[in-house]
């Protein structure tokens, strides 16, 4: 079943700045995101793009976990440099807080 997540869904700055855009030796998402011009020093641009371009799309339920219900949203990010990056994002309805929040790409 597809749903739309609420606009107040939490996208924690540290998830964007210190996880997605931080270069790592393994599972480095920052290289992919930099192809579109998303950089750690302008992490707010990626947060805004996720909120305005991805969060507005329908979410598909993928699993119930001990932590809550997980959803995926597939879509394209129009990047600062004009490239379109096709992504799959993961979101959760936290069972403890009943808040929706961003998990990962």
C-alpha positions as CSV (number, residue, x, y, z in Angstrom):
1,X,0.0,0.0,0.0
2,X,1.3,3.4,-0.9
3,X,1.0,6.4,1.3
4,X,2.2,10.0,1.4
5,X,4.5,10.8,4.4
6,X,3.7,14.1,6.2
7,X,5.5,17.3,5.4
8,X,6.9,17.5,9.0
9,X,8.7,14.2,8.5
10,X,12.1,14.5,10.3
11,X,15.2,14.7,8.2
12,X,18.0,15.0,10.8
13,X,20.8,17.3,9.8
14,X,23.4,14.9,11.0
15,X,22.0,12.2,8.7
16,X,22.5,14.4,5.7
17,X,25.7,16.3,6.7
18,X,27.5,13.5,8.7
19,X,26.3,10.4,7.0
20,X,25.2,10.9,3.4
21,X,27.7,13.7,2.5
22,X,30.7,12.5,4.6
23,X,33.3,10.6,2.6
24,X,33.8,7.0,3.9
25,X,36.0,4.1,2.9
26,X,32.9,1.8,2.6
27,X,29.4,2.4,1.4
28,X,30.3,6.0,0.4
29,X,27.2,7.8,-0.7
30,X,28.9,11.2,-0.9
31,X,30.6,10.3,-4.2
32,X,27.3,9.6,-5.9
33,X,25.7,12.7,-4.4
34,X,28.7,14.9,-5.5
35,X,27.9,13.9,-9.1
36,X,24.9,16.2,-8.8
37,X,26.8,18.9,-6.9
38,X,25.6,18.0,-3.4
39,X,28.4,18.7,-1.0
40,X,28.9,18.6,2.8
41,X,29.4,22.4,3.0
42,X,26.0,22.9,1.5
43,X,24.2,20.0,3.1
44,X,21.0,22.1,3.5
45,X,20.6,22.0,-0.3
46,X,20.3,18.2,-0.1
47,X,17.9,18.3,2.8
48,X,15.7,20.7,1.0
49,X,15.8,18.6,-2.2
50,X,14.8,15.5,-0.2
51,X,12.0,17.4,1.5
52,X,10.6,19.1,-1.6
53,X,11.3,16.6,-4.4
54,X,11.2,13.1,-2.8
55,X,9.1,13.4,0.3
56,X,6.2,14.7,-1.9
57,X,6.1,11.4,-3.8
58,X,4.2,8.3,-2.7
59,X,5.9,5.9,-0.2
60,X,5.8,2.2,-0.5
61,X,5.7,0.0,2.6
62,X,8.6,-2.4,2.6
63,X,8.8,-4.0,6.1
64,X,7.6,-4.0,9.7
65,X,10.6,-4.0,12.0
66,X,11.1,-3.9,15.8
67,X,11.8,-0.2,15.4
68,X,8.8,0.6,13.2
69,X,7.3,0.5,9.7
70,X,9.8,1.1,6.9
71,X,8.9,2.7,3.6
72,X,10.8,3.5,0.4
73,X,10.4,6.4,-1.9
74,X,11.9,6.2,-5.4
75,X,12.5,9.3,-7.4
76,X,14.8,11.7,-9.1
77,X,16.6,14.5,-7.4
78,X,17.1,17.6,-9.6
79,X,20.6,18.5,-8.5
80,X,22.4,21.9,-8.0
81,X,24.4,21.3,-11.2
82,X,21.4,20.3,-13.3
83,X,21.9,16.5,-13.2
84,X,19.1,14.2,-12.2
85,X,20.1,11.6,-9.7
86,X,17.7,8.6,-9.4
87,X,17.5,7.4,-5.8
88,X,15.7,5.0,-3.5
89,X,15.2,6.6,0.0
90,X,14.2,4.7,3.1
91,X,12.0,6.2,5.8
92,X,10.5,4.9,9.0
93,X,7.4,5.4,11.2
94,X,9.2,5.1,14.5
95,X,7.2,2.8,16.8
96,X,8.5,4.5,20.0
97,X,7.7,8.1,19.0
98,X,5.1,7.7,16.2
99,X,7.2,10.1,14.1
100,X,8.2,9.6,10.5
101,X,11.8,10.1,9.8
102,X,14.4,9.7,7.1
103,X,16.7,6.7,7.4
104,X,19.0,6.5,4.4
105,X,19.5,6.5,0.6
